[in-house]
Amino acid sequence: MKHLLLLPALAQAGSSADISSADISSADICDSASVFNASGCTMSKYSQKPAASWQACCASCKADASCAAWTWHADQAAKDGCYLSSDVTTRRDVTGATCGFARPPQPTPAPTPAPTPAPPFPDYCATHKCRNVLYLTADDMRADWHAYGIADPVTPHLDALAAGGLLFTHAYCHISVCAPSRMSFMTSRRPDTSGVWNFIDTVTPDTQATPGHFKDHGYLTLGLGKMFHQALGAWNKEKYWDLGAFDYYDYGVGKCPHGGQGGGHCVQEDDEIYDWHLRQQTIVELAYAINQSKATKRPFFVAAGFRKPHAPWQAPQRMYDLYNQSALAVPAHKTLPAGAPLIAWSHQLGVQLENGTSFPYGPELPVPDWVMRDQRHAYYAAVSYTDEHIGAILAVLEQSGVADDTLVVFHADHGYHLGEHGEWEKKSNFDLVVRVPLVVRAPWLKGSSAGKRTDSLTELVDVMPTIASLAGLPLPAGVDGIDVSALLSDPTKRLKDAAYHQYPACGCKNSDPVGCYNTTRGACNNTPRDQFQFMGYSVRTQTWRYTVWRPWLGANGTFASDWGAPFAEELYDHTGDDSTDMDKYENENLAASQPGVAAQLHAQVRAFFEPRENKTYPHSTGVVDRSDPYDN
């Protein structure tokens, strides 16, 4: 017999609860009059489907022999709001959900601990000088701190970090959305190398990643938050992280009253916001790593991925109070660049106020300026909250006595639009969503890079080998990135002549490719890679960004573009762009008026991408990872 349990409010926001078989009721129905909103009832290992009610969701679970538990979100009912899970343990703190079991959880026997395999090079740092590493990331943070020359955001701690390190003004991701971007920079493999362009696929579990490289060389590696997107950040954790003292600290998402991908202002207390708890736990684990390192001489690698300023824009009142909303700047260019094909544009963020009032927008229809300021106010409050967390963590490091021997790295997974080009959010090939903030501080390189800026084109695949080099480790094998640590000795060097990016296009119902170029684009996060319709390839040089959109041949079993088919192209002049202006560039497509430049850069893009395509990638399960429901 299957059993049903409707969970009461088991825990306050910010906490979690595990449910035992003693909590299971004997009811065998899905029409109980008792409905509870629960905290801690979103399960892992789940699939999703629409359901008009919690009763319908429950019934779907009972009809599925593999389903053990269910969660129903009323605000997502029409769009995959019913979560069906084979895992009966509840772990996530989500308010406003109804959930229950379709069968009682079976007692899990205590596993026999497997012996931890010795790292391949456990004594490496006994014979080499190795530095500690503190690696911090943010989600959806664009490069508009004061240190970058942008006036509005209040970022004193990030500015201080930049003042002590090297600030990269031309750093770029490889695909401007969370899951594949993180898979790319954590493994130093471009999307075309790994075949990861969506929220479905991953690299194979034997692939090396930055923390694994350090673990293999004897480091204590501790991981927290949203470093990877998959598995609540804990993807492949046994290979990459030391799990003896601390398990991987999963990330959470939070929720605002009118949540979703917009929601405007969302003032909450610290304890209601996941990043606050991540900050506290990072301080605990960093202090542990420091003490262990002092006692054993074993270097540490501690990484924490903050989820903000990703929407919804939760922050305490003190963060909102940092800003005068009416004084915030808005872009002068609020629509699709002149002459740009419509395929370049995509509707992503739901722009709405705190009270839930929504505002439509499109490639030629911007939201009103006062709404832009409202949204920017909320976004910047979340940026400043992340900045406060970084400051608190760095303060612990500074007080520890090991700061001078610790490499600090900070960057985001991609950039963000706040109304420029008529766009909100990421998921495009425009420079503002491809460019990321990046700072590297190596205190032992005194005087060479502290407080300096470099305009050398740098890609996030370069972070892994660069961290390894600066920390004293050998460079990782089989990666796409290069070691750019030489820039910390001479920031005026230019080590690359181009940075490359790509983003797929889906959702066009026109059978004619040319017709699709004249249609706005849908996202491909949850689309199998063989069902992409187009791929947008982009190259950034010191003076130009060029993007070409070509038909994708995935439906034929070929993970490549049709380089002989008609295409759409974009060309933007970046002459004089020192990354201090978020609005000045990419406002006119010059491909038609500069055909020679466009042809040259088209040939460069093709020469770079075409040899990498048409590979045999690992089998895809077809299951969308929904660790972050606001990211799909």
Long-range contacts (C-beta under 8 A, 24 or more apart in sequence): 1-28, 2-28, 2-62, 2-102, 2-103, 3-27, 3-28, 3-101, 3-102, 3-103, 3-104, 4-28, 4-29, 4-30, 4-32, 4-58, 4-62, 4-100, 4-101, 4-102, 5-100, 5-101, 6-32, 6-34, 6-35, 6-36, 6-98, 6-99, 6-100, 7-36, 7-38, 7-40, 7-41, 7-90, 7-99, 7-100, 8-36, 8-38, 9-36, 9-37, 9-38, 9-39, 10-38, 10-39, 10-40, 10-41, 11-39, 11-40, 11-93, 12-39, 13-39, 13-93, 13-95, 13-271, 13-272, 14-93, 14-271, 14-272, 14-273, 14-274, 14-276, 14-277, 15-39, 15-40, 15-93, 16-40, 16-90, 16-91, 16-92, 16-93, 17-90, 18-89, 18-90, 18-91, 19-88, 19-89, 19-90, 19-101, 19-105, 20-105, 21-104, 21-105, 21-106, 21-107, 24-101, 24-104, 24-105, 30-55, 30-58, 30-59, 30-62, 31-55, 35-98, 36-98, 37-95, 37-96, 37-97, 37-98, 38-97, 38-98, 38-99, 39-93, 39-94, 39-95, 40-90, 40-91, 40-92, 40-93, 40-94, 41-71, 41-90, 41-92, 41-94, 41-97, 41-98, 41-99, 42-71, 42-83, 42-90, 42-91, 42-92, 42-94, 42-97, 42-99, 43-69, 43-71, 43-83, 43-85, 43-87, 43-88, 43-89, 43-90, 43-91, 43-92, 43-99, 44-85, 44-87, 44-89, 44-91, 44-92, 44-231, 44-232, 45-85, 45-86, 45-87, 46-71, 46-83, 46-84, 46-85, 46-86, 46-87, 46-626, 47-83, 47-84, 47-85, 47-623, 48-80, 48-81, 48-82, 48-83, 48-84, 48-624, 48-626, 49-80, 49-82, 49-84, 50-77, 50-78, 50-79, 50-80, 50-81, 50-82, 51-77, 51-81, 51-82, 52-77, 53-77, 54-98, 56-82, 57-81, 57-82, 57-83, 57-84, 57-98, 58-100, 58-102, 60-84, 61-102, 62-102, 67-102, 68-101, 68-102, 68-103, 68-105, 69-99, 69-100, 69-101, 69-102, 70-99, 70-100, 70-101, 70-102, 71-97, 71-98, 71-99, 72-97, 72-98, 72-99, 73-97, 74-98, 75-259, 75-260, 76-629, 91-250, 92-232, 92-250, 92-252, 93-252, 94-253, 94-255, 95-255, 96-255, 116-244, 119-215, 119-216, 119-217, 119-218, 120-216, 120-217, 121-216, 121-217, 121-218, 122-218, 123-218, 124-217, 124-218, 124-473, 125-217, 125-218, 125-219, 125-297, 125-298, 125-299, 125-472, 126-218, 128-472, 128-473, 129-472, 130-217, 130-218, 130-219, 130-299, 130-471, 130-472, 130-473, 131-299, 131-405, 131-406, 131-407, 131-442, 131-444, 131-470, 131-471, 131-472, 132-289, 132-293, 132-299, 132-300, 132-301, 132-402, 132-405, 132-406, 132-407, 132-471, 133-214, 133-219, 133-299, 133-300, 133-301, 133-302, 133-303, 133-406, 133-407, 133-408, 133-409, 133-467, 133-471, 134-286, 134-302, 134-303, 134-393, 134-397, 134-406, 134-407, 134-408, 134-409, 135-210, 135-301, 135-302, 135-303, 135-304, 135-409, 135-467, 136-303, 136-304, 136-305, 136-306, 136-390, 136-393, 136-408, 136-409, 136-410, 137-226, 137-227, 137-303, 137-304, 137-305, 137-306, 137-410, 137-411, 137-412, 137-413, 138-305, 138-306, 138-308, 138-309, 138-386, 138-410, 138-411, 138-412, 138-413, 138-437, 139-178, 139-226, 139-305, 139-306, 139-307, 139-308, 139-309, 139-310, 139-412, 139-413, 140-178, 140-308, 140-309, 140-310, 140-311, 140-412, 140-413, 140-414, 140-416, 140-425, 140-426, 141-309, 141-383, 141-386, 141-412, 141-415, 141-416, 141-436, 141-437, 142-412, 142-415, 142-416, 142-418, 142-432, 142-433, 142-435, 142-436, 142-437, 142-582, 143-169, 143-171, 143-412, 143-415, 143-435, 143-436, 143-437, 143-579, 144-582, 145-437, 147-439, 148-437, 148-579, 148-580, 149-578, 149-579, 149-580, 149-581, 150-580, 150-582, 151-329, 152-323, 152-328, 152-329, 152-376, 152-380, 153-380, 153-383, 153-384, 154-322, 154-323, 154-380, 154-383, 154-384, 154-387, 155-383, 155-384, 155-387, 156-387, 156-391, 157-387, 157-388, 157-390, 157-391, 157-394, 158-387, 158-390, 158-410, 158-437, 158-439, 160-391, 160-394, 161-390, 161-394, 161-408, 161-410, 161-439, 161-441, 162-439, 162-451, 163-450, 163-451, 164-441, 164-443, 164-450, 164-451, 165-408, 165-439, 165-440, 165-441, 165-442, 165-449, 165-450, 165-451, 166-439, 166-440, 166-441, 166-449, 166-450, 166-452, 166-453, 166-454, 166-487, 166-488, 166-491, 167-438, 167-439, 167-452, 167-453, 167-454, 168-437, 168-438, 168-439, 168-440, 168-453, 168-454, 168-456, 168-458, 168-487, 169-453, 169-454, 169-455, 169-578, 169-579, 170-435, 170-454, 170-455, 170-456, 170-457, 170-458, 170-499, 170-540, 170-542, 170-579, 171-411, 171-435, 171-436, 171-437, 171-438, 171-458, 171-459, 171-460, 172-434, 172-435, 172-436, 172-457, 172-458, 172-459, 172-460, 172-499, 172-501, 172-540, 173-413, 173-414, 173-415, 173-434, 173-436, 173-459, 173-460, 173-501, 174-459, 174-460, 174-461, 174-500, 174-501, 174-502, 175-414, 175-501, 175-502, 175-503, 176-414, 176-415, 176-426, 176-427, 176-428, 176-429, 176-433, 176-434, 176-501, 176-503, 177-414, 177-426, 177-427, 177-503, 177-523, 177-525, 177-631, 178-226, 178-229, 178-310, 178-413, 178-414, 178-628, 178-631, 179-229, 179-230, 179-525, 179-625, 179-631, 181-413, 181-414, 181-460, 182-226, 182-227, 182-228, 182-229, 182-305, 182-413, 183-228, 183-229, 183-230, 184-460, 184-461, 185-411, 185-413, 185-460, 185-461, 185-463, 185-464, 186-210, 186-211, 186-227, 186-228, 186-464, 187-464, 187-479, 188-461, 188-462, 188-463, 188-464, 188-465, 188-476, 188-479, 188-480, 188-481, 189-461, 189-479, 189-480, 190-461, 190-480, 190-500, 190-612, 191-502, 192-502, 192-609, 192-612, 192-613, 192-615, 193-480, 193-612, 194-617, 195-529, 195-559, 195-615, 195-617, 195-618, 197-502, 197-504, 197-524, 197-529, 197-532, 198-504, 198-524, 198-525, 198-526, 198-527, 198-528, 198-529, 199-229, 199-525, 199-526, 199-624, 199-625, 199-626, 199-631, 199-632, 200-526, 200-527, 200-528, 200-529, 200-620, 200-621, 200-622, 200-623, 200-624, 200-625, 201-529, 201-617, 201-618, 201-620, 202-230, 202-235, 203-618, 204-618, 205-236, 205-239, 206-239, 208-476, 208-477, 208-478, 208-479, 209-236, 209-239, 209-240, 209-464, 210-303, 210-463, 210-464, 210-467, 210-468, 211-240, 211-241, 211-301, 211-303, 212-239, 212-240, 213-464, 213-468, 213-473, 213-476, 214-301, 214-468, 214-471, 214-473, 215-239, 215-240, 215-241, 215-242, 215-301, 217-473, 217-474, 218-298, 218-299, 219-298, 219-299, 219-300, 219-301, 220-289, 220-292, 220-293, 220-298, 220-299, 220-300, 220-301, 221-300, 221-301, 221-302, 221-303, 222-246, 222-285, 222-286, 222-288, 222-289, 222-300, 222-301, 222-302, 222-303, 223-248, 223-249, 223-302, 223-303, 223-304, 224-248, 224-249, 224-278, 224-281, 224-282, 224-285, 224-302, 224-303, 224-304, 224-305, 225-249, 225-251, 225-278, 225-282, 225-304, 225-305, 225-306, 225-307, 226-251, 226-305, 226-306, 226-307, 226-628, 227-303, 227-304, 227-305, 229-625, 229-627, 229-628, 229-631, 230-625, 230-627, 231-625, 231-627, 232-627, 233-305, 233-627, 245-288, 246-285, 246-288, 249-278, 249-281, 249-282, 249-285, 251-278, 251-305, 251-307, 251-627, 251-628, 252-277, 252-307, 253-307, 253-628, 253-629, 253-630, 254-307, 254-312, 254-314, 255-312, 256-312, 256-313, 256-314, 257-354, 257-356, 258-352, 258-353, 258-354, 258-355, 258-356, 259-312, 259-630, 260-311, 260-312, 260-350, 260-352, 260-630, 261-311, 261-312, 261-348, 261-349, 261-350, 261-425, 261-630, 262-311, 262-312, 262-349, 262-350, 262-351, 262-352, 262-358, 262-375, 262-424, 263-311, 263-312, 263-313, 263-350, 263-352, 263-354, 263-378, 264-313, 264-352, 264-353, 264-354, 264-374, 264-375, 264-378, 265-313, 265-320, 265-353, 265-354, 265-374, 265-377, 265-378, 265-381, 266-312, 266-313, 266-314, 266-315, 266-354, 266-378, 267-315, 267-316, 267-317, 267-320, 268-314, 268-315, 268-316, 269-316, 270-316, 272-314, 273-314, 273-315, 273-316, 273-385, 274-307, 275-306, 275-307, 275-308, 275-385, 275-386, 275-389, 276-389, 278-304, 278-306, 278-307, 278-389, 279-389, 279-392, 279-393, 282-393, 283-392, 283-393, 283-396, 286-393, 286-396, 286-397, 287-396, 287-400, 290-396, 290-397, 290-400, 290-402, 293-402, 294-401, 294-402, 299-471, 301-471, 304-393, 306-386, 306-389, 306-390, 307-628, 308-382, 308-383, 308-385, 308-386, 309-379, 309-380, 309-382, 309-383, 309-385, 309-386, 309-416, 310-382, 310-628, 310-630, 310-631, 311-349, 311-379, 311-425, 311-630, 312-630, 313-378, 313-379, 313-381, 313-382, 314-382, 314-385, 315-378, 315-381, 315-382, 315-384, 315-385, 316-385, 319-381, 319-382, 319-384, 319-385, 319-388, 320-377, 320-378, 320-381, 322-380, 322-381, 322-384, 323-377, 323-380, 323-381, 325-373, 325-374, 325-377, 326-373, 328-373, 328-376, 328-377, 328-380, 330-369, 330-372, 330-373, 330-376, 330-419, 331-372, 331-418, 331-419, 331-420, 331-582, 331-583, 332-583, 333-420, 333-421, 333-583, 333-587, 334-366, 334-372, 334-419, 334-420, 334-421, 334-422, 335-363, 335-364, 335-365, 335-366, 335-421, 335-422, 336-363, 336-364, 336-421, 336-422, 337-421, 337-570, 337-572, 337-586, 337-587, 337-588, 337-589, 338-587, 338-588, 338-589, 339-588, 339-589, 339-590, 339-591, 339-592, 340-570, 340-589, 341-517, 341-518, 341-549, 341-568, 341-569, 341-570, 341-589, 342-517, 342-518, 342-519, 342-520, 342-521, 343-505, 343-508, 343-516, 343-517, 343-518, 343-519, 343-520, 343-521, 343-534, 343-536, 343-549, 343-568, 344-428, 344-429, 344-430, 344-521, 344-536, 344-547, 344-549, 344-568, 344-570, 345-421, 345-422, 345-423, 345-428, 345-520, 345-521, 346-423, 346-427, 346-428, 346-520, 346-521, 346-522, 346-523, 347-520, 348-423, 348-424, 348-425, 348-426, 348-427, 348-523, 349-424, 349-425, 351-375, 351-424, 361-422, 361-424, 362-422, 362-520, 363-422, 363-520, 364-422, 365-422, 366-419, 366-422, 367-419, 372-418, 372-419, 375-418, 375-419, 375-424, 376-418, 376-419, 379-416, 379-418, 403-443, 404-443, 404-444, 405-443, 405-444, 406-443, 407-440, 407-441, 407-442, 407-467, 407-470, 407-471, 408-439, 408-440, 408-441, 409-438, 409-439, 409-440, 409-441, 409-463, 409-467, 410-437, 410-438, 410-439, 411-436, 411-437, 411-438, 411-439, 411-460, 411-463, 412-436, 412-437, 418-582, 420-582, 420-583, 421-586, 421-587, 427-503, 427-523, 427-525, 428-503, 428-536, 429-501, 429-502, 429-503, 429-536, 429-538, 429-545, 429-547, 429-570, 430-586, 431-540, 431-545, 431-572, 431-574, 431-585, 431-586, 432-582, 432-586, 434-499, 434-501, 434-538, 434-540, 435-579, 436-460, 438-463, 440-466, 440-470, 440-488, 442-470, 442-485, 442-488, 445-488, 445-489, 448-488, 448-489, 448-490, 449-487, 449-488, 449-489, 449-491, 452-491, 453-491, 454-487, 454-491, 454-492, 454-493, 455-494, 455-542, 455-578, 455-579, 456-484, 456-487, 456-491, 456-493, 456-494, 456-495, 456-496, 457-494, 457-495, 457-496, 457-497, 457-498, 457-499, 457-540, 457-541, 457-542, 458-484, 458-487, 458-495, 458-496, 458-499, 459-496, 459-499, 459-500, 494-542, 497-541, 497-542, 498-539, 498-540, 498-541, 498-604, 498-608, 499-539, 499-540, 500-537, 500-538, 500-539, 500-540, 500-605, 500-608, 500-609, 501-537, 501-538, 501-539, 501-540, 502-535, 502-536, 502-537, 502-538, 502-609, 503-535, 503-536, 503-538, 504-529, 504-532, 504-533, 504-534, 504-535, 504-536, 504-552, 505-532, 505-533, 505-534, 505-535, 505-536, 505-549, 506-531, 506-532, 506-533, 507-533, 508-533, 508-534, 513-551, 513-565, 513-566, 514-566, 517-549, 517-566, 517-567, 517-568, 525-624, 525-631, 525-632, 526-624, 526-632, 528-554, 528-620, 528-622, 529-554, 529-559, 529-617, 529-620, 530-554, 530-555, 530-557, 530-559, 531-555, 534-561, 535-561, 537-561, 537-605, 537-609, 538-605, 539-601, 539-604, 539-605, 539-608, 540-574, 541-574, 541-601, 542-574, 543-573, 543-574, 543-575, 544-571, 544-572, 544-573, 544-574, 544-597, 544-601, 545-570, 545-571, 545-572, 545-574, 545-586, 546-570, 546-571, 546-572, 546-591, 546-597, 546-598, 546-601, 546-602, 546-604, 546-605, 548-602, 548-605, 558-614, 559-613, 559-614, 559-615, 559-617, 560-610, 560-613, 560-614, 561-609, 561-610, 561-613, 563-606, 563-610, 569-598, 569-602, 571-597, 571-598, 571-601
